[in-house]
Amino acid sequence: QQSNAVIRKDDVFPTDKNGNIIPGTYKTPAGEVRIKKIEPAKHYDVISLARAMNDDFAAKTKKLFSPEVDAVREAIGSGVYIAWRPTEKPWDQQDCQRLSSNARCFCGHLLSQHQNFDGKRAFLKCKQNGCVCQAFNFVPSRPEEVGEFWLRKRRDFDEAVYRVKCKCKHTHEEHAAYPAPYRCKTPGCGCSGFTSAFVCAACDKPWNQHQTVTETEAERRTAGRQVGEAWMPFSELPGLSNIALTGVDNPDIETLADALPPEARERLMAQQQQLQHHSHPALQGPSCKR
């Protein structure tokens, strides 16, 4: 049952016999409010919970990871891998973001507007007239990348103008692109350097504790890092990776374990059974002494 009603100042949202708000669109003094039907998750697992909270789970997964999928395809074609990762050990073993030519730099320009990697220069300078940027320095350009998922629900949200901010409340484009620590250019602001008012959604670390790294395939192989198709999002979970690639849901993938390759899933099941055996040893009958 759906509802379409006007909620006045002292009214409350209509509820069903169980006390749940009836799904629908309501006009309130603060604006229009949409209430979705909440379905219980089948399993206490991230995939099941994500499905319960999103009607279009597969399509949203594809949209969320499409920039990183593009980055992998570009890397496979060029042999050049550009990633954004933490600077501290052991977190530096992971790539928080795979960067495509459409990734945004702190200076405000795209990676494609910077110098190409020639296998020698470590820093890719910006090619745009008047830009002082000396090296491509990735900055998140989507709210999901910094955990601000709710922003897209706002009526006035515009991804084209969205920019992450410093603790001084000014955006990265309002700070000097060079040199570090990137002082604020806004008149009257005493900010001496960009300090992120956000953290990375992948590792929960601030922007300044990351670095943009450009590597060849050979360098990544030597360092034991993923290359080729293995660099795809969720490559260790083929079932989930396919959803991210195609945007087509798979009802057989209900938990993370379901998304594992068959051999890995069998090993996981065996490990779980072994843990259960050690946690709940078989009860033995009492021994009698004479």
C-alpha positions in Angstrom: 0.0 0.0 0.0 1.3 3.4 -1.0 0.3 6.8 0.3 0.3 10.3 -1.1 -0.6 12.8 1.6 0.0 16.3 2.9 1.5 16.3 6.4 0.8 19.5 8.4 3.0 20.8 11.2 1.4 18.9 14.0 0.6 15.7 12.0 2.5 12.4 12.2 3.2 10.0 9.4 0.5 7.4 9.0 1.5 3.9 10.1 0.2 0.4 9.6 -1.0 -2.0 12.4 2.6 -2.8 13.3 3.6 0.8 13.8 5.6 1.0 10.6 5.3 4.2 8.5 3.3 3.5 5.3 5.5 3.8 2.2 4.7 6.8 0.0 5.4 10.4 -0.8 4.5 13.0 1.8 4.5 16.8 1.5 5.7 18.4 4.8 6.4 22.0 5.8 10.1 21.1 5.3 9.6 19.8 1.8 8.7 16.5 0.1 9.6 13.3 1.9 9.7 9.9 0.3 9.3 6.8 2.5 10.5 3.5 1.0 9.2 0.1 1.9 11.8 -1.6 4.1 12.4 -5.3 3.4 14.2 -7.4 6.0 17.6 -8.7 4.9 17.7 -12.5 4.2 21.2 -12.8 5.8 23.3 -10.7 8.2 25.7 -10.1 5.4 26.8 -6.9 3.5 25.3 -8.1 0.2 22.0 -9.1 1.7 21.8 -5.8 3.7 22.7 -3.8 0.6 19.9 -5.4 -1.4 17.4 -4.8 1.4 18.3 -1.1 1.4 18.4 -0.6 -2.4 15.7 -1.7 -4.9 18.3 -1.4 -7.7 21.3 -2.9 -6.0 23.0 -4.2 -9.1 22.5 -1.0 -11.2 23.8 1.1 -8.3 26.8 -1.2 -7.8 27.8 -0.8 -11.5 27.4 2.9 -11.4 29.5 3.2 -8.2 32.4 1.2 -9.6 32.3 2.1 -13.3 35.1 4.8 -13.0 37.3 2.1 -11.5 36.4 -0.4 -14.1 37.3 2.2 -16.7 40.6 2.7 -15.0 41.4 -1.0 -15.2 40.5 -1.2 -18.9 42.8 1.8 -19.6 45.6 0.2 -17.5 45.3 -3.1 -19.4 45.5 -1.2 -22.7 48.4 1.1 -21.8 50.3 -0.9 -19.3 50.3 2.1 -17.0 48.5 1.8 -13.6 47.6 4.9 -11.7 46.2 4.4 -8.2 45.5 6.3 -5.0 46.6 4.6 -1.8 47.6 5.2 1.8 51.2 6.2 2.6 51.4 4.3 5.9 52.1 0.6 6.3 50.3 -1.9 6.2 47.5 0.1 4.5 49.8 1.0 1.6 49.3 -2.6 0.3 45.8 -1.6 -0.9 44.7 0.7 -3.7 41.8 2.8 -2.4 41.0 4.1 -5.9 41.9 2.9 -9.4 42.3 6.1 -11.4 41.1 6.6 -15.0 41.7 9.5 -17.4 38.6 11.2 -15.9 39.9 11.2 -12.4 40.2 14.7 -10.9 43.3 16.4 -9.6 43.6 18.7 -6.6 44.1 21.6 -9.1 40.6 20.9 -10.5 41.7 19.5 -13.8 41.3 15.9 -15.0 44.1 13.3 -15.4 43.7 13.5 -19.1 44.6 17.2 -18.9 48.0 16.4 -17.4 51.2 15.0 -19.0 51.2 11.4 -20.1 53.4 8.9 -18.2 56.5 8.1 -20.3 58.0 5.5 -18.0 60.4 7.9 -16.5 58.8 11.0 -15.0 57.2 10.3 -11.7 55.1 13.5 -11.5 52.6 14.4 -14.2 52.3 18.1 -14.5 49.1 19.9 -15.5 49.1 21.1 -19.2 46.3 23.7 -18.7 47.3 27.4 -19.3 47.9 29.2 -16.1 47.8 26.2 -13.8 50.7 25.9 -11.4 50.1 22.2 -10.6 53.4 20.3 -10.8 52.0 16.8 -10.3 48.7 15.0 -10.6 47.3 14.7 -7.1 44.0 12.8 -7.0 41.1 14.2 -5.0 37.8 12.5 -4.6 35.1 13.9 -6.8 32.0 11.9 -5.8 30.3 11.9 -2.4 30.4 8.1 -2.3 34.3 8.2 -2.3 34.3 10.0 1.0 31.3 8.2 2.6 28.8 11.0 2.0 26.2 8.8 0.3 23.2 10.8 1.6 24.2 13.9 -0.5 22.6 12.5 -3.7 19.2 12.4 -1.9 19.2 16.2 -1.8 17.1 17.8 -4.5 19.7 20.5 -5.2 22.7 18.1 -5.4 24.8 18.5 -8.6 27.7 16.1 -9.1 29.2 18.4 -11.7 29.8 21.1 -9.1 30.5 18.9 -6.1 33.9 19.4 -4.6 35.4 18.1 -1.4 36.3 20.6 1.3 39.0 21.6 3.7 38.3 22.1 7.4 38.3 25.8 6.6 35.1 25.1 4.7 36.5 26.0 1.3 36.9 23.5 -1.6 40.2 22.1 -2.9 39.8 24.4 -5.9 39.8 27.4 -3.6 43.3 26.4 -2.4 46.7 26.8 -4.1 47.5 23.8 -6.3 51.2 24.3 -5.5 53.2 24.2 -3.3 52.2 22.0 -0.4 50.5 22.3 2.0 48.2 24.2 -0.4 47.1 27.4 1.4 43.6 28.7 1.0 43.3 31.5 -1.6 39.9 32.8 -0.2 40.3 36.4 1.0 40.2 36.7 4.7 40.7 32.9 5.3 43.7 32.2 7.6 44.0 28.6 6.4 47.7 27.8 5.8 47.2 24.4 4.3 44.5 22.0 3.0 43.3 19.7 5.8 40.5 17.4 4.6 37.2 17.6 6.3 36.5 14.1 5.1 38.1 10.6 5.1 38.5 8.0 2.4 35.6 5.6 2.3 37.9 2.7 1.6 40.3 3.1 4.5 38.9 5.8 6.8 42.1 7.9 6.5 42.3 11.6 5.6 43.3 12.8 2.2 46.7 14.0 3.2 47.7 10.4 4.3 47.3 9.2 0.7 49.5 9.4 -2.4 48.9 9.1 -6.1 51.1 6.4 -7.6 51.9 5.8 -11.2 53.4 2.3 -12.0 54.1 0.1 -14.9 52.7 -3.5 -15.0 56.2 -4.8 -14.4 56.6 -2.7 -11.3 53.3 -3.9 -9.9 54.2 -7.5 -10.6 57.5 -7.1 -8.8 55.8 -5.5 -5.8 53.3 -8.4 -5.7 50.3 -6.2 -6.7 47.4 -7.1 -8.9 47.5 -6.5 -12.6 45.2 -7.0 -15.6 41.8 -8.5 -14.9 42.9 -9.3 -11.3 42.9 -5.5 -10.6 39.2 -5.3 -11.3 37.0 -4.4 -8.3 36.0 -7.5 -6.3 38.3 -9.7 -8.4 38.5 -12.1 -5.5 34.7 -12.3 -5.5 33.8 -13.2 -9.1 30.1 -13.3 -8.4 30.1 -9.7 -7.0 32.6 -8.5 -9.6 30.3 -9.6 -12.4 27.5 -7.6 -10.8 29.7 -4.5 -10.7 30.7 -5.0 -14.4 27.3 -5.7 -15.9 24.8 -4.2 -13.5 22.8 -7.4 -13.7 21.9 -9.0 -10.3 22.4 -12.6 -9.6 19.9 -14.1 -7.1 22.3 -16.9 -6.3 24.7 -14.4 -4.8 23.1 -13.8 -1.4 26.3 -13.5 0.8 29.9 -12.7 0.3 30.7 -16.5 0.5 28.4 -17.1 -2.5 30.5 -14.7 -4.5 33.8 -16.6 -3.9 35.2 -18.9 -6.5 34.1 -22.6 -5.9 37.5 -23.7 -4.5 37.8 -20.7 -2.1 34.2 -21.2 -1.0 34.9 -24.9 -0.2 38.0 -23.9 1.8 36.0 -21.3 3.7 33.2 -23.8 4.5 35.8 -26.3 5.7 37.4 -23.7 7.9 34.1 -22.7 9.4 33.2 -26.3 10.2 36.6 -26.7 11.8 36.1 -23.6 14.0 32.6 -24.8 15.0 34.1 -28.2 15.9 36.7 -26.6 18.2 34.2 -24.2 19.7 31.6 -26.9 20.4 33.4 -30.2 21.0 31.3 -33.3 21.2 29.9 -34.0 24.7 31.5 -37.0 26.3 29.7 -39.2 28.8 30.8 -39.1 32.4 33.6 -41.5 33.3 33.0 -43.9 36.2 35.8 -44.7 38.7 35.6 -47.7 41.0 
